[in-house]
Amino acid sequence: MGFRLASAAVATALALAVAFGPAPAGIATAADPVCDVLAPGASAAAEGAVRAACSQIGTWYTWGGGHGARPGPTYGHPDGVDPASDHDAERLGFDCSGLVRYAYAQAVGQDVLDGSADQQFHTVHAAQRLTPDQIPGSLLPGDLIAYGSSAGLHHIAVYLGAGRTVEARQSGTHVAVNDLRLGGELFGAVRIDPGPVRGPLVSTWGTGVWTHARPAMESARVYAFAGPTTVRVECQKHAQSVTAEGITNDAWSFLPDYRAWITNIYLRGGYWLDGVPACG
């Protein structure tokens, strides 16, 4: 290693130490990126997911990869935008959410995170969600870091600890360890609990369906469902009457994983959902 490269590596390591604390003994610095659990405190399932994701270091990123009938690498396909994806149909591998799906399936023996980055962040298997201002301070290994906006998330990565992630990032690259990216499109993080889900589960329908801060259409928009999504419903109540899709309904349901309300028009189950209690 030349003097300039060595100096740059030392500077990067010092920057990480300032932001995230010194790396534990034997743990990689930016100059020596080991893929493993790099901090204490994570659950056994989360540590297993980290190691499963790390086992795929060097595997191709391929758009749509990892979304077969079962978790595991698959051939992808061009995304229609990035020329680097033109050969993805020839590459066996994962996209970002395909890797996350595989990692947790390997760790817990169940396909608990089948879906897109958006659906994985809002999974019903969430133990906790972190906002950008809680990152990196409250992160644990195995947490999933999501990027995008309330209109939709486009990327997800697995946190290792010590300011590092393992991810399938973009076409033309391989699964790799990278520095945690802060700011910009960082949306938040989710901690996974693969155990039984508490509360009734209902599927949404339609596309581009927004949730709201209060049970009223004029209240602030919180999050949009790009397509049908399984959601956990805490309770329902009669509030503002809404007419949409040729249906009129005044019932709204509270979704605790989004901290938001949705009109029952866009929930499968009828005017008033069976088995869901009234709010308050």
N, C-alpha and C positions, 0 to 999 in steps of 0.2 A: 504494500500500500504506500503510495507517495505521500509526501508531507501534507499537501493540500487536502487529499482525501482523508488522511488521518485527522487533520484539524477539523474538517467538516463533521466527521463522525463524532469527535469529542464534543463539538458545539451542539450537535443534535441531542446527544445523550444528556448534556447539561440542561438543555431546554426541557427535555422530558422530566428530569429530576425536579426542576422548578415547578412545572405544572402538575406533576402527578406524584412527587416524592421519589426518593431514590429507588432504583430497581433492586429487588431482593437479591441476595447472593445467588449466583448461578443463573439468574434470569437475563434474557437477551436485552441488549441495548439496540438503538436504531442501526448500529453498525453490524449487529449480529442477530437478526430477527428470528428467534426461536418461536415456534407455534406450540403453546401449551397454556395451562392455567397459570396466570402470572400474578395472582393475588389471592388472599384467603377470603373466606366468608360465603362462598357460593354453595348452593345445594349440590347433592350428589348428582342429580339429574343435569344441572347446569354444567358441572365439571365434565360429565360424560358427553354432553353436547359439544363443548369446546374441543375435546379430544377427538370426537368423531369428525368435526369440521376440519381439524388440523390434519387428520389422516388423508384429506383430499388435496393437500398442498400440491401444486403442480398440475392439477386437473384443469382441463380447458374451461373457461367461461364459454357458455353457448346459450343464446337467447331462447328461453323456453325449456332449457335443460333441467332435468330433475323433476318434471311434472308428469311422469308416467303413471301407470296404474298403481305402482308401489314406489316408495322413496328409493332414490338411487340415480346415478347418472344416466342420461338419455341423450340422443342426438337432438339438436335444436333446430332453429330455422331463422332465416334472415328477418330482421325486425322492420325492414322497409324504410329505415331512416339512416342508420349507420352503415357506411360501406364496409366497415370492418366485420360486420355480421354476415356478409355475403357467403362466407364459408362455414357458417355455424351448423348447417345441415350435415356437414362432414365431420363435426367435432362432437365427441362423446364427453358430456360434462354437465355443468350446472349453470343456471343463472342465480342471482342473489337469493331469491326465495327458495329455489330448488335446493340449494346448499343448506339453508336453515331447516327446511323440511327434513332433509336427510339426517342432519346432525341430531335433532331432537328425537326422531324416530329410532335412530340407533341407540340413543341414550336411554329411552324409556320403554322401547319395545312396542310403541303404538304410534300411528300416524296422526299426531295431534296438531300438526301445523301445516296441513295441506292447503295451499292457496297462495295468493300473491303477497307481496310485501305489505300491501295495504291491509289485507285480511289477517296477516300474521301479527301486525302491530295491534290490531283490534280484536285479537283472538279472545274467545271466552275462557281460555286457559291463562289469563293474565293474573298474576299475583299482585303486581304493582306496575304503575306507569310513571315515568319520570319526564319532567319538562326540561327544555334546554338549559334553564338556569340551575338544574340539579345535576347537570353533566359537566365534568366527569366525577364530581365529588361523591355522589351516591351510587355510582355504578359498581356492579359485581361481575365477575366472570360469568359468561353465559347469557348476560342481558343482551337483548337485540336492539341495535341502534338503527333508527329509521330516519330517512331523508325524504323531503317533499313538502307538501303543504296540506291544509285542511281540505283542499279540493282533490287530493289524492297523493299517495306515497309511491315513490318510484325505486327506492333502494333500501336494502336492509343488510346489516352485518352483525357478526357475533363478536362481542367484547371479550378480550382475553384478560384484561387487567394491565396495569402499568402504561396506560395510554395507547394500547395496541388493539387492533381488530384483525379477525380473519374474515375474508369476504371473497365472493365471486363478483368482480366489479364491472367489467365491460368486455365486449367482444374483442378478440385479438389478444387477450391476456389470460392468465391462469389464476386459479385460487391461490391467494397469497396473504401474507401478513402485511398490514399497513398501519400507519399512524391513525389514531382517532381524529376524524375531521370535525372541528367545532365551527360554530357560526354558520353562515350561509343557509343552506337548506336543511340543517339539522332540525328534525321535528320533535324527537324525543326518544325514549327507550322504554322497553317493556320487559318485565321479569316474568318468566314462565313458571306456572304451577301445573304440571301435567295431571294432577289428581282429578277427582270427580268435580263436575261443575255444579255450583249452587245456583238455583234459580231456573225458571222456565226458559227454554230456548225456542226461538221463533225465527222463521226466515223472512227477510224482506223480499220485495219484488220490484221490478222496474229498474231504470237506469238514471244515474245522476240525482238520486233522491237525497235531499238535505235533511239533517237533523237540526233542531233549534234549541236555543238556550232556555226558552219557556214554551209551554204548550200553546203557541200562537205563531202563525206564519210570518208576522211582521217582526218577531223577535230575532235576535242575532243568529245567523247560521253558524253551526258548529262543525259539522262534517258531512261530506257527501258520499253515499254508497254508489260506487261505479256500477255495480250490478247486484244480483241477489246475494245476500250475506246472512249467515246465521248469527243472530244476536241474542244476548241475554236480557230478559225483561224483568225489571224489579217490581213494577206496579203500573196501573193504568188509571186514568181519571177522565171525567167529562170536562171539556174546556171549550175552546173556540171551535165552532163548526166549520169544516173545510169541505169544499167541493173540488174533486180532482178525479180524472180517469172515469168520469161519468158517475161517480159515487159521492154521496154526502155523508159525513160522519163527524161527530163531535168528540170521539174518544181519542185520547193520546196516551202513549206509553213512554215510560222513563227507562232509558238504557244506561245502566250504571257504568258500563265500560267506556262510554262516550261522554258521560255526564251531560246528557242531552235528551231531548224529547223528539218523538216521531209520531205523526198522525197514524192511527191504526189503518188508514186506507192502504198504506204501503207495507202492512204486515199480514202475512198469510194466517188466516184463522178467523176471519169474520169481523163483524162490527165491534164486538166485545170479546176479548180473548179468554177462552176457557182456561181455568187453572191459574190465572194471573190475578193477584189481589188488587183491590182498589188502593190508591195512594192515600196515606195519612188517615 
